[in-house]
Amino acid sequence: MEPSSVVALPDGYTQPTSGAVPTLFIAAGDRAAQRFIEFFTANIRNRNTRAAYAGAAARFARWCDAHYLSLTQLTPVSVAAYIEELGERLAKPSVKQHLAALRMLFDYLVTGQVLPTNPAYAVRGPKHVTKTGRTPVLSAEETRALLDHIDIRTMAGLRDRALIGVMVYSFARVGAVVGMDVADYFQEGKRWWFRLHEKGGKEHEVPAHHNAEAYVDAYLAAGQLAEQRKSPLFRSLDRKRRLTGRRLHRLEVLAMIKRRARQAGLPETTCCHTFRATGITTYLQNGGTLEHAQRIAAHESPRTTKLYDRTQDAISLDEIERILI
């Protein structure tokens, strides 16, 4: 089989899908290549999922090229062999994600009559059960120190404090926060609310904690953004440290958080998701219920919310210290 060739995707989808259709699908004919494009453009709406699944499909296609396998030659045995090899290089959760991507893609090819059966359907991924999340969590004192350490005499400081405040006080994902427009911070009666655009196109509204409300108000006032209702809430800065009209990207937020954590002397593992886990843990430590935490976080299952609960960590350490040898 020849080295990988490519076919450009429609405008607007170049970035999420790496801008190419792998040779594995091109060689199977126009219908297979078109169905591949449709899977990533019409079937998967979440950008992050699209990027992850595109990477998984491209990696599998390269493996097939190296083993001289065409699309119609794929069987559960060949897919299982690939998953076995992948398990030697990637962590179990990553392997499971790759397998899920292949199953969905091949399902789409089956329904499009490109393949008669799904060669990944019967393949089992590695067993991986998580009962405790691994997201780094800060204590309430550490989070307070981080917020207080931010220099709010600058526009960058006001923006960063407001952004972190929204994440920690509303349990919001970074994608939902950077996706907010100014209009998504709104008043109903005497109460201010955050409207978050969550996964799957769901809108989720959360009352604004008084601290988060104060942070966002200060940022909006300094940036004179209150009347720009249809524009991005959290924006990038230009070289003169002034707000632009461009929406802040989640990777820029991650870099900012790493920098702010380092300046405050906090662990290097601190990341965007830290504030979601920190908010949930602090809420539960102060008598909040798992049911309400689930609703605030917009989780489908309380088991997902429980992964962010680290209230038992300190108790476990106390018990371990009883081993007096």
Residue, then its C-alpha position, 0 to 999 in steps of 0.5 A: m500500500e502506498p504511503s498515506s495520501v490525503v483529501a481535504l475536508p470542508d472549510g471549518y473542519t480542517q483543524p479538528t480533523s487534521g485536514a485529511v482522510p487517511t489512505l485506508f478510507i480513500a483506497a476503499g472508494d469515494r463512498a468510504a472517504q465521504r462517509f469518513i468525512e461525514f462522521f467527523t463533520a456531521n455526526i460528532r459535534n463536540r470539537n474536543t471529541r472530534a479531535a480525539y477521535a480523529g487522532a485515534a482513527a489516523r493512528f489506526a489507519r497508519w497501523c493498517d498501512a504498516h500491516y498492508l491491511s485494507l478496510t475490507q480486510l479488517t476483522p475482529v482479530s486484526v482490530a484486537a491485535y491493534i488494541e493489544e499493541l496500543g495497550e503497550r504504549l498508552a494508558k488504559p483509559s486512552v486505549k478504551q477511548h481509541l477503541a470507542a472511536l473505532r467502534m463508532l466510526f465503523d458503525y457509521l460505515v456499516t450504516g452507510q453500507v460501506l462495511p457489512t459488519n463492524p470489525a471492532y464491535a466484538v473487541r474488548g478493551p482493557k478493564h479499567v474501573t475508577k472509583t476515585g478521581r485523579t484530578p488534582v484538588l486544592s484545599a479551600e485555603e490554597t484556592r483562596a491563596l491563589l485568588d488573593h495572589i492575583d494582581i487585580r490592578t491589571m486587566a489580565g488579573l481581573r480577567d483571570r480571577a473572574l475566570i477561575g472564580v466562575m470555574v470553582y464556584s459553579f463547578a464548570r468545565v473550562g470549555a463551558v466557561v470560555g464558551m460564555d458570552v457576556a449575555d450568559y452572565f445575567q440577572e433574574g430578580k435580585r439574583w445573578w446567574f451563569r449560563l453554561h453551554e455544556k457537552g451535547g449542546k445542553e444549557h445549564e444555569v447556575p446561580a452566581h456565588h457572591n464572590a464569583e459575582a463580585y469578580v465578574d462585575a469588577y472584570l466587566a466594569a474595567g473592560q467596559l464589556a457590560e453592553q457587549r452582550k453578544s460578544p465573548l465574556f473571557r477574551s485574549l489580550d493584545r501585546k499592550r495587555r488590552l482586551t481583544g474581541r477574540r474568545l480565550h482558548r482553553l489551552e490559553v486558560l491552562a497556560m494561565i493557570k499553570r503560571r498563576a499556580r507557580q506564582a502562588g507556590l501551588p503544585e505543578t499538577t494544578c490544571c483547569h479541572t482542578f477547580r471543578a474538583t476543588g469546588i465539589t470537594t469543598y462544597l461536600q466538606n461543608g455539608g452539601t449533598l451529593e445530589h445537589a453537587q451533581r445538579i450544580a455540576a450537570h453530571e448525568s450520574p452521581r457516580t461521576t460527581k463522586l469521582y471529584d469528591r476527595t473528602q475522604d482523603a484526609i480521613s484515610l491518611d489519619e487512619i493510616e497514621r494509626i499504624l504505629i510501628 
